[in-house]
């Protein structure tokens, strides 16, 4: 690469929701914006999280000057513990963001103590050839920032996740002046949040949620249970304020909810009157009309507090008729079925449930079309790169950029691993594609679950498995015992005994037809039995279960 060029490379966060990570590289200097994860899709059986492939960064870890965090959502900070296992660099973020990161990193045994640097909006830091200014934005979490990056080639603005909220809950307005200032000075390239690029008009202010909550709280006679994201401190604050207004006490349920609220209170971002917040055990001494419970589980996560309440597996809270449950969050694509199951279980237990489709109890944290156009017109970039969205979101955002006088040739729709190179003469072109992709986290295993393993898991989930158990004499290949057949997820053995007995007979015939030389080779026996049984099962019932011969040599 030419040493005088600026290279911008998304390793995640384009063509998908989540996994946000963008690399800025000039000469020997590299900075990374965000290190997020993505929650698994339905067909990623057994996977806990998805993170970006950071092989490109591993090769340049001596050149990385810092990781810059725009805010504290998991899709922007969740992959940090995995990145910091191999790369030791300073992490910059606002107070709440660093507070959430600190709590997260305690759960991981990192080889070195990370260097965490707290910054404030309008602070500037010098990182190699880059000078980065942090610019306040409003979003669905406190303390979000965009970035103004001075490079040897020109100015870059990265919005982070944002919306133009004129009445934020904490009164901290977005720094319109700074974004306009970058437009007046001249901005080479803008990278901007595309999540709501399909949605027309303006996104409602977070304060609009309060109206919906006040109506529910005023009419509810039983306990009120509100499920929301543990990181949405503004939403938690509004629930607390609504509870105080009607004289109710507040308890929290869910480890992440309790941890995040405590961090926000310690930093002064969440204000709860001393006599309002009670421990979960204490609410059993109150009448139902005195209780508000704020909990995790708004996305139907199987082990979340709300999901356990819905199926009567929560140790302390049992749903009962008269309870009012509020799911105050947007349904993340892919979670519809899980959320629907939780809502159905809650209704079965007599609760009244308010959710996005039937009540005004959520607003988005992302800018809609008119706000995206305002950002483009404030910054007035020469080049534009839409980020943070699925491919269609990037396309819609690009159309908005075209309407805001950004030439079509100056708009780059990228995919993970694509690069754009910006030259000193003010030109830009697509560069070479770099190593990128997805790494699956399953328990403590990182990267040991690949496409082949996922394919096997999908097949097992779809078609089940048949196990053939067989003992043979090592020297002669003579069958000592078996074959026995065990199935899982294929057919119910008691009801399908005739089919399995016929399959066993087919295997016995196959063994009788094998000559002695073949029987002495376990691998060849396995291959033959697998082929015979696969053909038999498909002919009988047109299914293709996974077939696993287990042959013991005696």
N, C-alpha and C positions, 0 to 999 in steps of 0.2 A: 504493500500500500504506500502511496505517496505520503511522505511525512507531513506535508503541508495541507492535508485534507482532513476534514472532520467526518467521521464515520458514525452513523446512527444505526443501531441494530436492535430490534425487538427480539428478545429470546422467549417472550411470552406476552399474552395480553392483546394480541391481534388475531382476529378470527375466532375468538373464544371469550367467554366471560370468566375472568379470574386469571391466575398465573402471571400477573403483571410483572414484567422485568424488562428494562430497556437499558442498553449499553451505549455510552458516548465515548468515542475514542479519537484521540488526536496525537500523533507521534507516539511517545512512550507513556502517555497519560490516559487512564481509563477511569470513568466514574459510572456507577450503576444506580439507576433510579428504580426503587422498589424491588422486593423479593417475595412475591406472593405465591400462594398455592391455589389449587382449584379442587373443589370437592368432586368425588367420583361420579361418573355417569352411571345410569342403571345397569349397563352391561359390563361394568368393571367390578366383577364379583370379588368381594373380599378386600378390595383396595380401600385404604383409609383416606389417603390424600394423593393428589397429583402435583408434582413440582416440575419446574423447567429443567431441562438438561443444561448444566452449566459447564460443559466440557470446554467451551470457548473461553470462559473466564478462568478455568483451572490452568489453561496454557499461558495466561497472562496475569496470573495472580500477583506477581511482583510489581506489575504496573498499575494495579487498581488502587486509586487514591482514597475512595470512600464509597459507601452505599448510602444513598439519600432516600429517606422515606417520606412519602407525601402524606400518609395518614395511617391509622392503626387498624384498618380492616384486614382480615385474614388473607384476602386476595392480594394484599400489598406487603404484608410482613410475615405471613405464615411459613414461608420457605427459609427464613433467615437461619434457624437452627441448623438446617442441613447445609446451607452455604458456608456457615462459619465453622463447620467441622474441618474444612480444608483451606479456607481463606481467612486470614486475620487482617481485617481492615477496620477503620473507624466507621461507626454507624451514626448518621445525623438524623435527628427528628425532633419534633416539638415535645413538650413535657409529657402530654398524655400518651403520645405514640411511644416514646422511650419507656414510659411506665408500663405499658402493655407488653412491650418487647422484653423488658427486664423480667416480668412475671413469666413470660413464655420460655425464656432461656433457662430459667431455674429448673425446668423440667427435663433439660437435656444436659448430658455430661460432656460439655465442650472441652477440648484439649487446652484452650487458653481463655482467660477472662476477656470477653469482648470489650472494646473501647466504645462506650456509648456517650454521644455528645448531644446535649440538649440545646436546641436553638429556639429563637423566637422569630415570628414574622418580621421581615425587613432586615434580619441579620444577613451578613454576607460572609462567605468562607472562601478562601483561596485553596484550590486543590490541583496542584500541578499547573497546567496551563489554563485551567478552568476557574472562573470566579462565579460562585453560585449565590443568588439571592433568593430568600424564601418569601413567598407572597401568600398572604392569608386568603383562603377560599372557604366558602360555606358548603357543607356536605351533610350527610346523615351521621357523622361522627364529629366530635369536638376536635379542634386543633388541626384541621386539614390545611395543607399548603400546596401551592403550585411552585414552580421553579423558574427563575430567570437565569439563564446560563450564558455568561460571556465566554466566547471561545475565540481563538486566533482567527477564525474564519468569519464569525459574525455572531449575532445574538440568537439564542434559542429560548423559546418559552414552552414549558411543559405544564399543562393545567392541573395534573392530577385529577382525581374525581371531584366534580364540583356541580353546583347549581347556583343561580343568582337569587339568593334568598334575601329579600329586602327587610324581613322581620325575623332574624334568627332568634332562637330561644335565649341564647346567652348574650344577645346584643352586639356580638362581634361581627360587623359587616365585612363582606368580601372587599378586598383592597382593589377597588375598581381603578383608583388613581395609578397604581403601579402597573397594572396591565396596559392602561392607556399610555403611560410613560414609555413602555417598551414599544408601543406602536408609533409614538412620536419620534423616538430615537432611531427606529428602523429595526425590524426583526427579520432575521433570515428565514427561520422555520418555526412553525407552531405545531406542537403535538397536543391533541385535544381529545378529551373524554367523549366517546361516541355511544355510550350505553343507551341513551334515550333518543338517538338520532331519528328514529321512526316516528316519535311522538310529537304531534303538533303543539303550538302555543308555548306556554310557560309552565314549568313545574310549580305546584303549589308550595307555599311556605310551610315549614315544619309546624308553625303555630296553628295552621288550619286543623291539625290533628286534634288539638285541644277541644275544639268545638264538638267533635264526635265523641271524645272521651267524656266531656262534661254531661252530654245528654245521656250516655249510658250510666254514668255514676249517679246521676240525679234520680234515675228511675229504678235502679237495681235494689232489690231487697235482701238478696243473699250475698254470699261471698263473691268478690270480683277477682278473677284470675286473668292477668294480662301477660301474654307471651310475646316477646320481641327479641331482637338481637342483643346479645350481652354488650356489644360495643356501642349501641345507640344510646349514648348518655343523654342526649337531648330528649329522646322518647321516654327514658326512665324518669328524667326530671319532670316531664309533663304529667306522667302517671302519678308521681309523688304529689305534685301541685294539685291535681284533681282530687286525690285522696284527702289531702289536708282540707280542701274546700268543703268536703262533705263529712268531715270528722272521722275519717277512717284511719286505721294504722296500716303500715306497710311492712311486709316481710318479703325476703328474696329467696328463690329456690333455683338451684343449679350452680355448680362450682364456678363456671366462668362468669355467671351473672354476679355472684357475690364478690369474686376477685376484682372484676372490672369496676363495679360500683365502689368498692373500697378504695381502689387506686384513684378513681375520679373524685371521691370525697377528700382523700388526703391531699390532692392537688388543687382542691377548691373548684373543680368543674361541676360537681354535683352537690346540691345543697338540700339536706334533709333535716327538718327540725328534730332536735334530740329526743323528743317523746313520740316521734312518729315511726321510726324504724325499729322493728322488733325482730328478735330471732325467730326462726321458723317454729320452733317448739312452743313459743309463747302465745302464738295466735289461737291455740286450742282453748285458751282461757277466755277468749273474746266471743261475743255474739257474732253471728254471721254478718250482720249489717255493719260491723265495725272493721271488717277485714278486706285488705287488698293484697294480693299476692302477685309479685312480678317474677316471671319464670322464663327459662329457656325452652326451646322446642317449637318455635314458630314455623319451622320448616319440616316438622314431622320426623325429626331425627329419632331413630328407634330407641336410643338409650337416654334421650333427654327427659327432663323432669316432667314436662307436659305429656309426653307420650306414655310415660309410666303411670301418670295419674289417670290417663284415659283408659288404660287396661287394668286399673286397680293393682298396680305393682309398686306404687310409691309408698314408702314406709310411713310417711306422716300425713299425706293429703289424699283423701278419698273424694272423688267427685260425687255430688248428690244433687237431687232435684232442687232447683232454686239457685244454683251456682250460675254465675255469668262469666263466660270465658271470652276473652278478646284476643284474637290473633292479629297483632298490630305490626304487620310486615307484609312485604310483597312476596308473592310466590316465586321462588327462583325456579326457572325452567328445569324440568326433570324431577321436581319434588311434588308435583301435583297429586300423584297417587298416594304418596306417604301422608301428605297433609289431609287429603280427603279421608283416609282411613282414621286419622286422629279425630277429625271433626265428627265423623259418623259415630265413633265410640263415645265421644262426649255427649252427643245428642241421645244415644241409647241410655246413658246414665242420668238423663233428665236435665242436663245443663242447657242454658241458652247460649248459643255461640255466635259471636260477631266476627266476621272475617272480610277480606278485601272485597269480595263480590257483593256483599249485602250491606256493608256499613262503611262510612268514611272514617276509617281509623288508621290510614297509612297514607303517606306521601313519599314520593321517590326522593332520593338524594342526588339524582343526576339531572343535568340540564336537558331541557327539551329543545325543539328546533329553533325557536326564537332566541333563546338564551345562547345557543351555539353560534347563531349568526351574530349576536352582539359581541361575543368573545372574538370572533373572527374580525369584526369591524373595530374592536378596541386595539387588538394586537397588530392588525394589518400585515400579516406575514407575506414574504415573497414566495415561500414554499409551505406546503401543508402536508402533515402526516396524521391521519386519524388513528387513534389507538383506543384500547379498552372497549372492545365490542366484538360481536360475531361479524362475519364477513359482510352480511347485508347492512349492518349498522355502519360499517366503514364506508360502504358505497353510498348510503344515504347522507352521511356526513360530508363526503366528497362532493356530492351534488350541492349541498349548502355552501361549501367553500367556493364552488364555481359561481354560484349566485352572488357571492360576496367578492367577486372580482379577482379571485385567485385563478390564474391561467390553468387550463386543463393539464398542460405538460408539466406544471409545477406541483401537481398533486400526486402523492405516492401512496397507493394502497398496498400494504406490506403483509406478509405472512411471517410466522416465526422463523428466524434465521436469515430473512432477507436483510440487505443492507443498502443504505443510501450514502453516497459520498458527496460532500460539499467542498468546493474548491475556493481558493482565495479570489478568483475572478468572478465569483457570484454565480457559478453554474453548479448543477447537481446532476448526478447520474446514478443509476442502480449499480451497486458493487457486487462482489462475489457473495454467494450464499455461504453462511457459516453453519457449523454443527449446531443443531437445535432439535428439540423434540420434547417428549414427556417422560418423566421418570415416576414410577409408581411406588408409593410408600405403603407397605403392608406390615403393621405392627412395628417391630424394630428393624425390619428389612427395608433397605432403600435401594431400589433398582434391581432387586433379585426377582421381582415379578415383571416379566416382559410380555410381549405380544403372544408368545407361544403358550405361556402359562395362562394368560387371560382367555386365549382361545379354548384351552382345555376346560377352564372353569365354565365358560359359556356353554360348551358342549355338555358338560356334566349337568348343568342347570336345566338344559333344554331336553336332553335325551336320557340322562341317567347312566348307570354303569352296571356291567355284569362282570363278576369275578369268577374265574375258573380255578379251583383248588385241586392240585394233583400231586401225589407222591410217587416217585419212580426210583427204581434201583439204579444207582450210578453206573455200575459196571455193565449191566445187561440192558438197561432201558425198560425193564419190566415194570408194569404199573403195580404198585404196592397198595395204594388206596386212592379212591376217587374214580372218576372226576366228580367233584361236588360243585354246585353252582349257587352263588349268592348274588342277589341283585339289590341295588340301592337307587331309588329314583327312577326305576325303569318300569316295573310292574309290581303289584302287591303279591308277594310270593304265595300266600295262602289261597288267593282267588285265582292265581294263574299257574297253579302247580302243573297242569297238563302241558302248558307251553314249555315250562322249564324242564319237565321230565323229557319232553320230546327233544329239547336242546341237548340235554345230557346224553340221550341215546345217539344223537348226531355226533357228538364229541367222541363217544365210545367207538363208533364205527370208524371215525377218522383215525383214532389211535390204532385200531386193528389193521388199518390199511398201510400204516407207516412201516417201513422196513427197519431192521434193527439198527442200522447205521444212523438213520434220521433220529430214532428215539434216543440215541446217545448224545445228541446235540440239543441241549436245552433251548437255545435260541431258535433253532429250526422248529422244534415242537411248539413253542409259543407262537411263532409266526403262522404255522399251519392251523393251529386251533383258533387263533384270532380270525383268520380268513374264513374258515369253515363256519364259525358261529355268526360272523357278520353277515355272510350270505344267507344263512338259514333264517336269522331274525328278520332281515329285510324282506325276504320272500314271504314270511308268515304275516308280519304286521306292518311292514314298511317303516320301520324305525331303525335308527343307527346309533345305539348306545355305545359308550366307550367300553371296550372289552379288555380286561386285564387278566391274563393268565398268570397264576402264581404256582410255579413248579418247584417242589422241594426234592432234592436229590438225597437219597438215603445210602 
